[in-house]
Structure formats: C-alpha cells, structure tokens
Amino acid sequence: MSNSMKLSLEQKFNIRSFETQVKAMSHEQAQEFLVKLYEQMLLKDNMYQDFIRHQWGLDSPPTL
C-alpha cells in the first residue's frame, strides 16, 4: 500500500476520537449524523469534479 493510502498518526487519533463521540450518540442522533455526513461527502465530490473540470478546461465552452 502506498504512503498516500495510509493514515497518519494524527488521522488515527482523530478516528479514535470520532469513535468515542459516535458511541456516545443515541441511535437517532447517529442516523441524523450519517445523513448529514453523506450530504457533505456528495458536496465534496461535486467540488472535486468542478475543480478538475476547471483545471482541465472542460468547464468553458469550446472555441471555434
């Protein structure tokens, strides 16, 4: 596995902290959180797609 596919020590710590927070949530809170998290993931995907389109010049109309 390449280094870019591994988690840093800080990221591993953040996961453990996140795990502790999630375990303290009620079932209803966890469900609401997951829906909001999924929405943020989709927005992040859109942002990356827009960025790539812009960088590759795919967002501007073709010139004749």
C-alpha positions as CSV (number, residue, x, y, z in Angstrom):
1,M,0.0,0.0,0.0
2,S,1.4,3.4,-0.9
3,N,2.0,6.1,1.7
4,S,-0.9,8.2,0.3
5,M,-3.2,5.3,1.1
6,K,-2.1,5.0,4.7
7,L,-3.4,7.1,7.7
8,S,-1.1,9.3,9.6
9,L,-0.8,9.0,13.4
10,E,-2.9,12.2,13.7
11,Q,-5.6,10.8,11.5
12,K,-5.7,7.5,13.5
13,F,-6.0,9.6,16.7
14,N,-8.9,11.6,15.1
15,I,-10.6,8.3,14.2
16,R,-10.4,7.1,17.8
17,S,-11.8,10.4,19.0
18,F,-14.6,10.2,16.4
19,E,-15.4,6.7,17.5
20,T,-15.7,7.8,21.1
21,Q,-18.1,10.6,20.1
22,V,-20.2,8.3,17.9
23,K,-20.5,5.7,20.7
24,A,-22.0,8.4,23.0
25,M,-24.7,9.3,20.4
26,S,-28.3,7.9,20.6
27,H,-29.5,5.8,17.6
28,E,-31.5,8.8,16.3
29,Q,-28.5,11.2,16.6
30,A,-26.3,8.7,14.8
31,Q,-28.8,8.4,11.9
32,E,-29.1,12.2,11.5
33,F,-25.3,12.5,11.7
34,L,-24.9,9.8,8.9
35,V,-27.3,11.6,6.6
36,K,-25.5,14.9,7.1
37,L,-22.1,13.2,6.6
38,Y,-23.3,11.6,3.4
39,E,-24.6,15.0,2.1
40,Q,-21.1,16.5,2.9
41,M,-19.4,13.7,1.0
42,L,-21.6,14.4,-2.0
43,L,-20.8,18.1,-1.9
44,K,-17.1,17.3,-1.6
45,D,-17.4,15.1,-4.7
46,N,-19.1,17.9,-6.6
47,M,-16.4,20.3,-5.5
48,Y,-13.6,18.0,-6.7
49,Q,-15.4,17.4,-10.0
50,D,-15.8,21.1,-10.6
51,F,-12.2,21.7,-9.7
52,I,-11.0,19.0,-12.1
53,R,-13.3,20.3,-14.9
54,H,-11.9,23.8,-14.4
55,Q,-8.2,22.6,-14.3
56,W,-8.7,20.6,-17.4
57,G,-10.6,23.4,-19.2
58,L,-13.7,21.3,-19.5
59,D,-16.0,24.0,-17.9
60,S,-15.5,26.6,-20.7
61,P,-17.4,26.5,-24.0
62,P,-15.3,25.2,-26.9
63,T,-13.7,27.9,-29.0
64,L,-14.1,27.8,-32.8
